[in-house]
Amino acid sequence: MNITVVVPVHNNSSTLKRVIEPLKAELLPGDRLVGVDDNSADDSCLVLQKMGVESVKSSGKPGAAGTRNTGAKLAETPWILFVDADAVVPEGWREMLSRRMPDTQAVQAVYSRNAAGTAAATFYKNYYYFHTFTRRIKGRYIKGCGTFFFAVQTDIFKQLEGFDENIAGATIEDADFSERLWANGGKIAIAPEIQIFHLREYEACELFRYEWNMMRAKAQYILRRGRSRGAPSISVAGFSEMIPVISGALFSLITIIGAILAASGFKPGLLAAASGLLLTLAVQSSFIFHAVKDGGWRGFRACLFIFPDLLLICPAMAIAVISHIAGRRY
């Protein structure tokens, strides 16, 4: 089955060549590759032109959702494949994707265990997704989707009216779409053999800023969603598969509250802090073990981001609730 590959572009001139070349190398006759520019201020469009890639300007709202929807409107093939402009596909990706297409409505690739650069923050972010994709998700199908490499039947995508363009930036437009797909009887097959190398690098402050925005957007999404859709997709995994993260957020909060109480002279607070910390480490033990095993010293340093990352969840949810009560839905 032929595909239209849609690559949303926004100031990605430094990564486009590494992304486009392996995509073009394995396209089949009848496939199509389209770069969709979202008001880039760099030479992204020139790079696409030099590589002979069909490119168009986004006609949707600014942001990832509108840019992807613009490319999807051009699709006349049975399938659409969304690939981010900082996601490098592995050799053999086209054949692996073809094997996954029958008997499903969508296909999701996974992140590679390898991360760009040397920063521990980058390793933490990438390995979190790799660990979720390959160890937390046990079944053939995945509840959510990640649009760094996400294929979907064209008719279904257009029937569901694509991604919600009211969702700004690149946050939970994919989770929203995947839930609507599942609610309409569709399924997303996970393809762990298609491992995508992510070129984006993070510094610590940038990582936490990204995580804060993502968590707040997810909380706002859960508050505004229809109550008839069952358990929400709060990540690429389902609700039950995210219990280690949800419980870790609660235990880390107990740790901080206990520490504050202990510092104020309330002796039982020390026990609460120690218990919270031990429980946080316990529910995250699988991630810690594998991150250190695969990443060595860099993996160990990456694990230091677990606790502060989990601590962001509760205040982000609180801010989202306040915003929701005030009438803000996005």
KEKE-3310 file (N, C-alpha, C; in steps of 0.2 Angstrom, whole numbers, plus 5000, padded with zeros to 4 digits):
npx = (5004:5003:5010:5009:5021:5022:5031:5032:5039:5049:5060:5070:5082:5095:5094:5087:5092:5098:5086:5078:5085:5086:5073:5069:5077:5070:5057:5043:5038:5024:5023:5024:5032:5031:5036:5030:5030:5030:5030:5045:5060:5072:5084:5076:5066:5074:5083:5075:5071:5083:5085:5076:5063:5046:5037:5026:5017:5011:4994:4986:4982:4995:5008:5010:4999:4991:5000:5003:4991:4989:4998:4992:4980:4984:4986:4983:4985:4983:4988:4994:5009:5017:5031:5043:5053:5065:5068:5075:5074:5076:5087:5078:5065:5054:5049:5047:5037:5027:5024:5017:5005:4993:4977:4976:4973:4982:4999:5013:5029:5044:5055:5073:5085:5096:5103:5105:5119:5128:5122:5115:5101:5095:5097:5089:5076:5074:5076:5066:5055:5058:5059:5046:5039:5045:5045:5035:5023:5014:5006:5000:4995:4995:4990:4991:4998:5013:5019:5031:5034:5022:5009:4994:4978:4972:4959:4952:4959:4955:4942:4941:4944:4957:4971:4968:4967:4966:4975:4989:5006:5017:5011:4999:4992:4993:4989:4976:4971:4973:4965:4952:4953:4953:4941:4932:4933:4945:4962:4979:4994:5009:5026:5039:5051:5054:5064:5067:5079:5081:5085:5084:5091:5092:5095:5095:5086:5078:5073:5064:5056:5049:5043:5035:5025:5020:5014:5005:4997:4992:4984:4974:4968:4963:4953:4944:4940:4928:4917:4913:4923:4930:4945:4958:4971:4985:4998:5009:5007:4994:4982:4983:4996:5004:5005:5017:5022:5012:5010:5023:5023:5015:5021:5033:5029:5025:5037:5043:5034:5035:5048:5048:5040:5048:5058:5053:5051:5043:5043:5038:5038:5050:5051:5040:5046:5057:5050:5043:5053:5059:5049:5046:5058:5057:5045:5051:5061:5063:5065:5076:5086:5087:5091:5103:5110:5110:5114:5125:5137:5131:5118:5116:5117:5106:5096:5095:5086:5073:5066:5064:5057:5045:5040:5035:5022:5011:5009:5008:4996:4987:4988:4982:4969:4965:4965:4955:4944:4943:4939:4947:4950:4960)
npy = (4994:5011:5026:5043:5053:5064:5078:5089:5105:5117:5129:5119:5117:5112:5099:5093:5086:5074:5068:5067:5060:5046:5043:5046:5037:5024:5025:5019:5016:5027:5031:5046:5061:5075:5090:5101:5118:5128:5143:5145:5153:5151:5142:5131:5129:5131:5120:5109:5111:5110:5097:5091:5089:5090:5104:5113:5128:5129:5129:5129:5132:5140:5129:5112:5103:5110:5111:5097:5093:5101:5095:5082:5084:5084:5071:5057:5044:5027:5027:5038:5044:5052:5060:5067:5082:5080:5067:5052:5039:5021:5010:5000:5003:5005:4993:4986:4994:4991:4978:4979:4985:4978:4973:4983:5000:5010:5013:5013:5019:5017:5025:5025:5017:5024:5041:5058:5068:5072:5075:5072:5075:5074:5061:5056:5060:5054:5041:5038:5037:5027:5016:5016:5013:5000:4992:4995:4995:4981:4974:4970:4981:4999:5012:5026:5038:5044:5057:5057:5047:5041:5031:5031:5026:5035:5038:5036:5046:5058:5057:5058:5071:5075:5082:5091:5108:5118:5115:5121:5123:5108:5097:5088:5085:5073:5063:5066:5064:5050:5045:5048:5040:5027:5028:5027:5014:5011:5005:5005:4999:4994:4995:4989:4986:4996:5008:5024:5037:5051:5067:5078:5088:5091:5103:5104:5114:5117:5105:5103:5114:5110:5098:5103:5111:5101:5092:5100:5103:5090:5088:5098:5093:5081:5086:5092:5083:5071:5062:5049:5041:5032:5026:5039:5042:5046:5047:5039:5027:5017:5021:5012:5007:5017:5018:5017:5030:5038:5034:5037:5051:5054:5049:5056:5068:5066:5064:5077:5085:5078:5081:5095:5096:5089:5097:5108:5104:5093:5078:5065:5068:5065:5052:5050:5057:5049:5037:5040:5043:5031:5023:5030:5027:5013:5011:5016:5008:4999:5007:5014:5003:4998:5010:5013:5002:5002:5014:5017:5028:5040:5036:5034:5047:5052:5047:5055:5065:5060:5062:5076:5078:5070:5077:5088:5085:5085:5100:5105:5099:5105:5118:5117:5113:5125:5134:5128:5129:5143:5144:5141:5130:5125)
npz = (5000:4996:5002:5009:5014:5027:5032:5045:5046:5054:5056:5054:5047:5051:5053:5043:5032:5036:5040:5029:5019:5022:5022:5008:5002:5002:4998:4989:4972:4968:4981:4991:4996:5006:5012:5024:5028:5042:5043:5044:5049:5045:5034:5030:5019:5008:5009:5008:4995:4988:4990:4982:4987:4987:4993:5003:5010:5026:5028:5039:5057:5066:5072:5077:5074:5064:5054:5051:5047:5035:5026:5026:5019:5006:5003:4993:4993:5001:5014:5026:5032:5046:5050:5060:5059:5065:5067:5063:5052:5053:5043:5031:5035:5027:5022:5034:5039:5030:5033:5044:5041:5037:5043:5053:5059:5061:5063:5075:5077:5087:5099:5098:5109:5110:5111:5106:5106:5122:5134:5149:5151:5139:5136:5147:5143:5130:5133:5142:5134:5126:5135:5140:5128:5125:5136:5146:5139:5134:5125:5108:5103:5105:5116:5115:5103:5095:5086:5080:5071:5064:5056:5047:5041:5027:5024:5037:5045:5039:5040:5054:5055:5057:5066:5081:5079:5089:5099:5104:5099:5101:5109:5115:5104:5097:5107:5109:5096:5095:5105:5100:5088:5093:5100:5090:5085:5080:5079:5085:5080:5088:5083:5087:5081:5072:5075:5080:5078:5088:5085:5093:5106:5124:5136:5154:5160:5149:5147:5158:5157:5145:5150:5160:5152:5144:5154:5160:5148:5146:5158:5156:5145:5149:5158:5149:5141:5133:5143:5140:5134:5140:5149:5149:5137:5143:5139:5128:5132:5140:5153:5164:5161:5165:5178:5187:5185:5189:5202:5206:5206:5216:5227:5227:5230:5243:5249:5248:5256:5268:5271:5273:5284:5293:5294:5300:5313:5315:5319:5314:5301:5295:5294:5285:5274:5271:5268:5257:5248:5246:5241:5229:5222:5222:5213:5202:5199:5188:5177:5181:5183:5170:5163:5168:5165:5150:5147:5155:5164:5159:5159:5173:5178:5171:5178:5189:5185:5187:5200:5201:5189:5191:5202:5196:5191:5200:5204:5191:5187:5196:5192:5180:5183:5190:5179:5171:5179:5178:5165:5155:5142:5133)
capx = (5000:5007:5010:5011:5025:5022:5036:5031:5045:5049:5067:5074:5087:5101:5092:5082:5096:5098:5080:5075:5089:5084:5066:5069:5080:5066:5051:5041:5034:5018:5023:5024:5035:5029:5038:5026:5033:5026:5033:5052:5064:5079:5084:5073:5063:5079:5086:5070:5071:5089:5085:5071:5057:5040:5036:5021:5017:5005:4988:4982:4984:5002:5009:5011:4993:4989:5005:5002:4984:4990:5001:4987:4975:4986:4987:4979:4987:4979:4990:4998:5015:5019:5038:5045:5059:5071:5067:5079:5071:5081:5087:5073:5059:5048:5047:5045:5030:5022:5022:5013:4999:4987:4973:4976:4971:4987:5005:5017:5036:5047:5061:5079:5088:5102:5101:5109:5124:5131:5119:5110:5094:5093:5096:5083:5070:5073:5076:5060:5050:5061:5057:5039:5037:5047:5044:5028:5018:5015:5002:5002:4992:4997:4984:4992:5003:5018:5019:5038:5033:5015:5006:4987:4974:4970:4951:4951:4962:4951:4935:4941:4946:4964:4973:4964:4972:4966:4980:4995:5013:5018:5010:4995:4988:4993:4985:4969:4969:4973:4959:4947:4953:4951:4934:4928:4934:4952:4968:4986:4999:5015:5031:5046:5057:5056:5067:5068:5084:5079:5090:5083:5095:5089:5098:5091:5081:5074:5069:5059:5051:5045:5039:5029:5020:5017:5010:4999:4992:4988:4979:4969:4965:4959:4948:4939:4938:4921:4917:4911:4928:4934:4951:4961:4978:4989:5005:5009:5004:4987:4982:4986:5003:5007:5004:5023:5023:5007:5011:5029:5022:5012:5027:5038:5026:5025:5044:5044:5030:5038:5055:5046:5037:5053:5063:5049:5052:5038:5048:5036:5039:5056:5049:5036:5050:5061:5046:5041:5058:5060:5043:5048:5064:5054:5041:5055:5067:5064:5068:5083:5090:5089:5094:5110:5113:5110:5118:5131:5137:5126:5111:5115:5116:5099:5091:5094:5080:5067:5063:5061:5052:5039:5038:5031:5016:5005:5008:5005:4989:4984:4987:4977:4962:4963:4963:4949:4938:4942:4936:4951:4950:4966)
capy = (5000:5017:5031:5050:5055:5071:5080:5096:5109:5124:5130:5113:5117:5109:5092:5090:5082:5068:5065:5066:5056:5039:5043:5046:5031:5018:5026:5015:5019:5028:5035:5053:5064:5082:5094:5107:5123:5132:5149:5144:5159:5149:5140:5125:5128:5130:5114:5105:5113:5107:5090:5089:5087:5094:5107:5118:5132:5127:5133:5128:5137:5139:5124:5105:5101:5113:5109:5090:5093:5103:5089:5076:5086:5082:5064:5053:5037:5024:5029:5044:5043:5058:5059:5074:5084:5078:5060:5048:5032:5016:5006:4995:5006:5005:4986:4985:4997:4988:4972:4981:4989:4974:4972:4988:5006:5014:5010:5018:5016:5018:5029:5021:5018:5029:5048:5062:5072:5069:5078:5067:5077:5071:5053:5054:5061:5049:5034:5037:5035:5020:5012:5016:5009:4993:4988:4996:4992:4974:4971:4972:4988:5005:5016:5033:5039:5049:5058:5057:5042:5038:5030:5030:5026:5041:5039:5037:5052:5063:5056:5061:5078:5076:5084:5097:5114:5122:5113:5125:5120:5101:5094:5082:5084:5066:5059:5068:5060:5043:5043:5048:5035:5021:5028:5026:5007:5010:5002:5007:4993:4996:4992:4990:4985:5002:5012:5031:5041:5057:5072:5084:5088:5095:5105:5103:5119:5116:5099:5104:5118:5106:5094:5107:5113:5095:5090:5105:5102:5084:5089:5102:5088:5076:5089:5094:5077:5068:5057:5043:5038:5027:5029:5043:5041:5052:5046:5034:5021:5018:5024:5007:5006:5023:5018:5019:5037:5042:5033:5040:5058:5055:5047:5061:5074:5064:5065:5084:5087:5075:5084:5101:5095:5087:5103:5112:5101:5088:5072:5060:5070:5062:5045:5051:5059:5043:5032:5043:5042:5024:5021:5033:5023:5006:5011:5018:5003:4996:5012:5015:4998:4998:5016:5013:4996:5004:5021:5018:5034:5045:5034:5035:5054:5054:5045:5061:5069:5057:5064:5083:5077:5068:5083:5093:5083:5088:5107:5106:5097:5110:5124:5115:5113:5132:5136:5125:5132:5149:5144:5140:5123:5123)
capz = (5000:4995:5008:5008:5020:5028:5037:5047:5046:5057:5058:5055:5042:5053:5054:5038:5027:5040:5041:5022:5015:5023:5019:5001:4999:5002:4995:4983:4966:4970:4987:4990:5001:5006:5017:5025:5031:5047:5044:5046:5048:5043:5027:5029:5013:5003:5010:5005:4987:4985:4990:4977:4990:4986:4999:5003:5016:5030:5028:5045:5062:5067:5076:5074:5072:5058:5049:5049:5043:5028:5022:5025:5014:5000:5002:4989:4994:5006:5020:5028:5037:5049:5052:5062:5055:5069:5068:5058:5052:5052:5037:5031:5038:5023:5022:5041:5040:5026:5036:5050:5039:5036:5049:5058:5056:5062:5065:5078:5078:5094:5100:5099:5116:5109:5112:5103:5111:5128:5140:5153:5151:5132:5137:5151:5139:5125:5136:5145:5129:5124:5141:5140:5122:5124:5143:5150:5134:5133:5120:5101:5101:5109:5117:5112:5098:5095:5079:5077:5066:5065:5050:5048:5035:5025:5025:5044:5047:5036:5043:5061:5054:5058:5073:5084:5078:5094:5103:5102:5099:5100:5115:5116:5099:5096:5112:5107:5090:5096:5108:5095:5084:5097:5102:5084:5083:5077:5084:5083:5081:5089:5079:5091:5076:5069:5081:5077:5082:5089:5085:5097:5112:5129:5143:5160:5161:5143:5148:5163:5154:5140:5153:5163:5147:5142:5159:5160:5143:5147:5163:5153:5140:5153:5161:5144:5136:5134:5149:5137:5130:5144:5152:5144:5135:5146:5137:5122:5135:5143:5160:5169:5160:5168:5186:5190:5184:5193:5209:5208:5207:5223:5232:5227:5234:5250:5251:5249:5261:5274:5272:5275:5290:5297:5295:5304:5319:5316:5319:5310:5294:5293:5292:5279:5268:5269:5265:5250:5243:5245:5237:5223:5219:5220:5207:5196:5199:5182:5173:5184:5181:5162:5160:5170:5161:5143:5147:5159:5168:5157:5161:5180:5178:5168:5183:5194:5183:5189:5205:5200:5184:5194:5206:5192:5189:5204:5203:5184:5187:5200:5188:5175:5187:5191:5172:5169:5183:5176:5159:5149:5140:5130)
cpx = (5004:5005:5012:5015:5025:5027:5035:5038:5044:5056:5071:5080:5093:5100:5089:5086:5096:5092:5077:5079:5087:5077:5065:5072:5076:5059:5049:5038:5027:5017:5025:5027:5034:5032:5033:5029:5029:5030:5041:5055:5071:5079:5081:5070:5068:5082:5081:5070:5077:5089:5079:5064:5051:5038:5030:5021:5010:5000:4983:4984:4991:5003:5009:5005:4991:4994:5004:4996:4985:4993:4996:4982:4977:4987:4981:4980:4983:4981:4994:5003:5017:5026:5041:5052:5066:5071:5070:5077:5077:5081:5082:5066:5053:5045:5044:5038:5025:5020:5017:5006:4993:4984:4974:4974:4977:4993:5010:5024:5038:5053:5067:5081:5093:5099:5107:5114:5126:5127:5114:5103:5091:5092:5090:5077:5069:5072:5069:5055:5052:5058:5050:5036:5039:5046:5037:5023:5019:5012:5004:5000:4994:4991:4985:4996:5008:5020:5026:5038:5027:5011:4999:4984:4972:4963:4949:4953:4957:4944:4935:4943:4952:4965:4969:4969:4971:4972:4987:5002:5013:5017:5006:4990:4987:4989:4978:4967:4968:4967:4953:4947:4951:4943:4929:4930:4941:4957:4974:4991:5005:5021:5038:5052:5059:5058:5070:5074:5082:5085:5090:5088:5092:5095:5093:5085:5076:5070:5063:5054:5046:5041:5033:5024:5017:5012:5004:4994:4988:4983:4973:4965:4960:4953:4942:4937:4931:4922:4915:4917:4932:4940:4955:4968:4982:4996:5004:5006:4997:4988:4985:4993:5007:5007:5011:5024:5018:5008:5018:5028:5019:5017:5032:5036:5026:5032:5045:5040:5033:5044:5053:5044:5043:5058:5059:5048:5047:5041:5045:5037:5045:5055:5045:5041:5054:5057:5044:5046:5060:5055:5044:5053:5061:5050:5045:5061:5068:5068:5075:5088:5092:5092:5102:5114:5114:5115:5124:5131:5132:5119:5110:5113:5109:5094:5090:5088:5074:5063:5060:5056:5045:5036:5034:5024:5010:5004:5005:4998:4985:4983:4982:4970:4960:4961:4957:4943:4937:4940:4940:4951:4956:4972)
cpy = (5006:5022:5038:5052:5062:5073:5088:5099:5116:5125:5124:5112:5112:5101:5089:5085:5075:5064:5063:5061:5048:5038:5042:5039:5024:5019:5021:5019:5020:5031:5042:5056:5072:5085:5100:5112:5127:5138:5149:5151:5157:5146:5133:5124:5127:5123:5109:5105:5109:5100:5087:5087:5092:5097:5112:5122:5129:5132:5133:5133:5135:5133:5117:5102:5103:5111:5102:5090:5096:5098:5084:5078:5084:5075:5061:5046:5034:5026:5035:5042:5050:5056:5066:5075:5084:5071:5056:5041:5027:5013:5000:4997:5005:4998:4984:4988:4993:4981:4973:4983:4984:4973:4977:4995:5011:5010:5015:5015:5018:5022:5023:5022:5023:5036:5052:5066:5068:5071:5072:5069:5074:5064:5052:5055:5056:5042:5033:5035:5028:5015:5011:5011:5002:4989:4989:4994:4985:4971:4973:4979:4993:5010:5023:5033:5044:5051:5059:5052:5038:5037:5029:5030:5033:5043:5040:5044:5058:5063:5059:5068:5080:5078:5090:5103:5119:5121:5116:5121:5112:5098:5088:5082:5077:5062:5060:5064:5053:5041:5043:5042:5028:5022:5027:5019:5006:5007:5005:5002:4996:4992:4993:4989:4991:5007:5018:5034:5048:5062:5077:5083:5093:5097:5104:5108:5118:5110:5100:5109:5114:5101:5097:5109:5106:5092:5094:5104:5095:5084:5092:5097:5084:5079:5091:5089:5075:5062:5050:5039:5033:5030:5033:5040:5047:5052:5042:5028:5023:5020:5018:5006:5012:5023:5019:5026:5040:5041:5037:5048:5059:5054:5053:5067:5072:5065:5072:5087:5084:5079:5091:5101:5093:5093:5108:5110:5095:5081:5066:5062:5067:5055:5045:5053:5053:5038:5034:5042:5035:5021:5023:5028:5016:5006:5013:5013:5000:5001:5013:5010:4998:5004:5016:5007:4998:5010:5022:5024:5039:5043:5035:5043:5056:5052:5050:5065:5066:5060:5071:5083:5075:5073:5088:5091:5086:5095:5108:5104:5102:5116:5123:5116:5121:5135:5134:5128:5139:5150:5142:5132:5121:5127)
cpz = (5000:5001:5005:5015:5021:5034:5039:5048:5049:5060:5059:5050:5044:5053:5047:5033:5030:5040:5034:5018:5016:5021:5012:4998:4999:5000:4989:4978:4969:4977:4986:4996:5001:5013:5018:5030:5036:5048:5047:5044:5046:5036:5026:5022:5007:5003:5007:4997:4984:4985:4985:4981:4989:4993:4998:5010:5020:5029:5034:5051:5063:5073:5073:5071:5065:5052:5046:5045:5036:5024:5021:5020:5007:4998:4998:4989:5000:5013:5021:5033:5039:5052:5054:5059:5060:5071:5062:5058:5051:5045:5037:5033:5034:5023:5029:5042:5036:5029:5042:5048:5039:5043:5055:5055:5056:5064:5069:5079:5086:5094:5101:5106:5115:5109:5109:5108:5117:5134:5143:5152:5144:5133:5141:5147:5134:5128:5140:5140:5127:5129:5141:5134:5122:5131:5146:5145:5133:5127:5113:5099:5107:5110:5114:5106:5098:5088:5076:5071:5067:5058:5052:5042:5034:5026:5032:5047:5045:5039:5050:5061:5057:5065:5075:5084:5084:5099:5101:5103:5098:5107:5115:5110:5096:5100:5110:5101:5091:5100:5104:5090:5087:5099:5096:5081:5080:5082:5081:5085:5082:5085:5082:5086:5072:5074:5078:5082:5082:5089:5090:5104:5117:5134:5148:5160:5155:5144:5153:5161:5149:5144:5157:5158:5145:5147:5160:5155:5143:5152:5160:5149:5144:5156:5156:5140:5138:5139:5146:5134:5134:5147:5147:5143:5138:5143:5130:5125:5138:5150:5165:5168:5163:5175:5189:5190:5189:5200:5211:5209:5214:5228:5233:5231:5241:5253:5253:5255:5268:5276:5275:5282:5295:5299:5299:5311:5320:5314:5314:5302:5291:5290:5285:5273:5266:5266:5258:5245:5241:5240:5230:5219:5217:5214:5201:5195:5192:5177:5175:5182:5174:5160:5162:5165:5153:5143:5151:5164:5166:5159:5169:5181:5176:5174:5188:5192:5185:5194:5204:5194:5187:5199:5202:5191:5193:5203:5196:5183:5191:5196:5183:5177:5188:5184:5170:5172:5180:5168:5153:5148:5136:5133)
residu = (MET:ASN:ILE:THR:VAL:VAL:VAL:PRO:VAL:HIS:ASN:ASN:SER:SER:THR:LEU:LYS:ARG:VAL:ILE:GLU:PRO:LEU:LYS:ALA:GLU:LEU:LEU:PRO:GLY:ASP:ARG:LEU:VAL:GLY:VAL:ASP:ASP:ASN:SER:ALA:ASP:ASP:SER:CYS:LEU:VAL:LEU:GLN:LYS:MET:GLY:VAL:GLU:SER:VAL:LYS:SER:SER:GLY:LYS:PRO:GLY:ALA:ALA:GLY:THR:ARG:ASN:THR:GLY:ALA:LYS:LEU:ALA:GLU:THR:PRO:TRP:ILE:LEU:PHE:VAL:ASP:ALA:ASP:ALA:VAL:VAL:PRO:GLU:GLY:TRP:ARG:GLU:MET:LEU:SER:ARG:ARG:MET:PRO:ASP:THR:GLN:ALA:VAL:GLN:ALA:VAL:TYR:SER:ARG:ASN:ALA:ALA:GLY:THR:ALA:ALA:ALA:THR:PHE:TYR:LYS:ASN:TYR:TYR:TYR:PHE:HIS:THR:PHE:THR:ARG:ARG:ILE:LYS:GLY:ARG:TYR:ILE:LYS:GLY:CYS:GLY:THR:PHE:PHE:PHE:ALA:VAL:GLN:THR:ASP:ILE:PHE:LYS:GLN:LEU:GLU:GLY:PHE:ASP:GLU:ASN:ILE:ALA:GLY:ALA:THR:ILE:GLU:ASP:ALA:ASP:PHE:SER:GLU:ARG:LEU:TRP:ALA:ASN:GLY:GLY:LYS:ILE:ALA:ILE:ALA:PRO:GLU:ILE:GLN:ILE:PHE:HIS:LEU:ARG:GLU:TYR:GLU:ALA:CYS:GLU:LEU:PHE:ARG:TYR:GLU:TRP:ASN:MET:MET:ARG:ALA:LYS:ALA:GLN:TYR:ILE:LEU:ARG:ARG:GLY:ARG:SER:ARG:GLY:ALA:PRO:SER:ILE:SER:VAL:ALA:GLY:PHE:SER:GLU:MET:ILE:PRO:VAL:ILE:SER:GLY:ALA:LEU:PHE:SER:LEU:ILE:THR:ILE:ILE:GLY:ALA:ILE:LEU:ALA:ALA:SER:GLY:PHE:LYS:PRO:GLY:LEU:LEU:ALA:ALA:ALA:SER:GLY:LEU:LEU:LEU:THR:LEU:ALA:VAL:GLN:SER:SER:PHE:ILE:PHE:HIS:ALA:VAL:LYS:ASP:GLY:GLY:TRP:ARG:GLY:PHE:ARG:ALA:CYS:LEU:PHE:ILE:PHE:PRO:ASP:LEU:LEU:LEU:ILE:CYS:PRO:ALA:MET:ALA:ILE:ALA:VAL:ILE:SER:HIS:ILE:ALA:GLY:ARG:ARG:TYR)
# end
